[in-house]
């Protein structure tokens, strides 16, 4: 059976062989968290992303978890809001709003938490809008540099109450 190819890459089942493996190198547990989420990769592909772009979307999913956690101050809901904002802003800015929206829908699909899903969809939409409006900025630098810059914006939007969270009742 021939080895799979993608955009000039040829990989075999070994470690660090695929584009996704190379993109997520060094992300540790955050990368492992999304490896089991092929629906996100498939949603990106179905929305028109190349395999390497879909791998970048997966890497962004992992890295957004890591960046948001590193910037957490313990405020309820803040880390999740920042994560959704930076994730969607990055994907929309680098790969387009259609890919970002498809990935967000796949991420929320099948969840039985309507209030949390509504909050995530709101924060995703704010991130997507920002990413589209600032695509040139989002497109510069490495994935982690872009997400860290977007985290600063997310924190400003959190402070301005543009991002929302699930409050305890």
C-alpha positions in Angstrom: 0.0 0.0 0.0 1.5 3.4 -1.0 2.3 6.0 1.7 -0.2 8.8 2.1 0.8 12.1 0.6 -0.2 15.7 1.2 1.1 18.8 -0.4 4.5 17.3 -1.1 4.8 15.5 2.2 5.1 11.7 2.3 4.7 10.1 5.7 4.6 6.7 7.2 3.0 5.7 10.5 6.2 6.7 12.4 6.6 9.4 15.0 6.8 13.0 13.8 5.9 11.8 10.3 2.7 13.6 9.4 2.1 17.3 8.9 -0.1 17.3 12.0 2.7 15.6 14.1 5.2 18.3 12.9 2.8 21.1 13.6 2.0 19.9 17.1 5.5 19.0 18.2 6.1 20.3 21.7 2.5 20.9 22.6 2.3 17.8 24.8 -1.1 17.1 26.4 -2.9 19.8 24.5 -2.0 18.1 21.2 -3.0 14.7 22.6 -6.4 16.2 23.5 -7.3 16.9 19.9 -5.8 13.7 18.3 -9.0 12.0 19.2 -11.1 14.6 17.4 -11.0 13.6 13.7 -14.4 15.2 13.2 -12.6 18.6 13.5 -10.1 17.6 10.8 -12.8 16.2 8.6 -15.0 19.3 9.0 -12.1 21.5 7.9 -11.5 19.3 4.9 -15.3 19.3 4.0 -15.2 23.1 4.2 -12.5 23.2 1.6 -9.3 23.2 3.6 -6.4 21.2 2.2 -5.0 18.4 4.4 -2.1 20.6 5.5 -4.5 23.4 6.4 -6.8 21.0 8.3 -3.7 19.8 10.2 -3.0 23.4 11.0 -6.5 23.7 12.3 -5.9 20.7 14.5 -2.7 22.2 15.8 -4.5 25.5 16.5 -7.1 23.6 18.5 -4.4 22.0 20.7 -2.4 25.2 21.0 -5.4 27.3 21.9 -6.0 25.1 24.9 -2.5 25.5 26.0 -2.3 29.3 25.4 -5.6 30.0 27.2 -4.6 27.8 30.1 -1.3 29.6 30.5 -3.0 32.9 30.7 -5.8 31.8 33.0 -6.3 33.9 36.2 -8.9 31.6 37.7 -11.9 33.8 36.8 -14.8 31.4 36.0 -15.4 31.1 32.3 -12.5 33.3 31.2 -10.2 30.6 30.1 -12.9 28.9 28.0 -14.0 32.2 26.4 -10.4 33.1 25.6 -9.8 29.7 24.1 -12.8 29.8 21.8 -12.0 33.4 20.7 -8.4 32.8 19.8 -9.1 29.4 18.2 -11.8 30.8 15.9 -9.9 34.1 15.2 -6.8 32.2 14.2 -8.7 29.7 11.9 -10.8 32.4 10.3 -7.8 34.7 9.8 -5.6 32.0 8.3 -8.1 29.7 6.6 -11.3 31.6 6.2 -14.6 32.0 8.0 -16.2 29.0 6.3 -13.5 26.6 7.6 -13.7 28.2 11.1 -17.5 27.9 11.2 -17.5 24.3 10.0 -14.9 23.4 12.6 -16.8 25.1 15.4 -20.0 23.3 14.4 -18.2 20.0 14.4 -16.7 20.7 17.8 -20.1 21.5 19.3 -22.0 18.7 17.5 -23.6 16.1 19.8 -23.1 18.0 23.0 -25.9 17.9 25.5 -25.1 21.2 27.1 -27.3 23.8 25.3 -26.4 26.7 27.5 -22.6 26.0 27.3 -22.9 25.5 23.6 -24.7 28.8 23.2 -21.9 30.6 25.1 -19.3 28.8 22.9 -21.1 29.7 19.7 -21.2 33.4 20.8 -17.5 33.5 21.6 -16.7 31.6 18.4 -18.6 34.2 16.4 -16.7 37.1 18.0 -13.4 35.4 17.3 -14.4 34.6 13.7 -15.4 38.2 13.1 -12.1 39.5 14.5 -10.1 36.9 12.5 -11.7 37.9 9.2 -11.3 41.6 9.9 -7.7 41.2 10.9 -6.6 38.4 8.6 -3.3 40.1 7.6 -2.3 40.4 11.3 -3.4 36.9 12.1 -1.5 35.5 9.1 1.9 36.7 10.3 4.3 34.7 12.4 4.0 31.3 13.9 0.9 29.6 15.2 1.9 30.2 18.8 2.9 33.8 18.2 -0.5 34.4 16.5 -2.5 32.8 19.3 -0.5 34.7 22.0 -1.3 38.0 20.3 -4.9 37.0 19.9 -5.0 36.2 23.6 -4.3 39.8 24.4 -7.2 40.8 22.2 -9.4 38.2 23.8 -8.6 39.5 27.3 -9.5 43.0 26.2 -12.8 41.7 24.8 -13.4 39.8 28.0 -12.8 43.0 30.0 -15.3 44.8 27.7 -17.8 42.0 28.3 -17.9 41.2 24.6 -17.1 37.5 25.5 -19.5 35.7 27.7 -19.5 32.7 30.0 -21.9 30.3 31.8 -22.7 31.7 35.2 -23.6 29.4 38.1 -27.3 29.7 38.9 
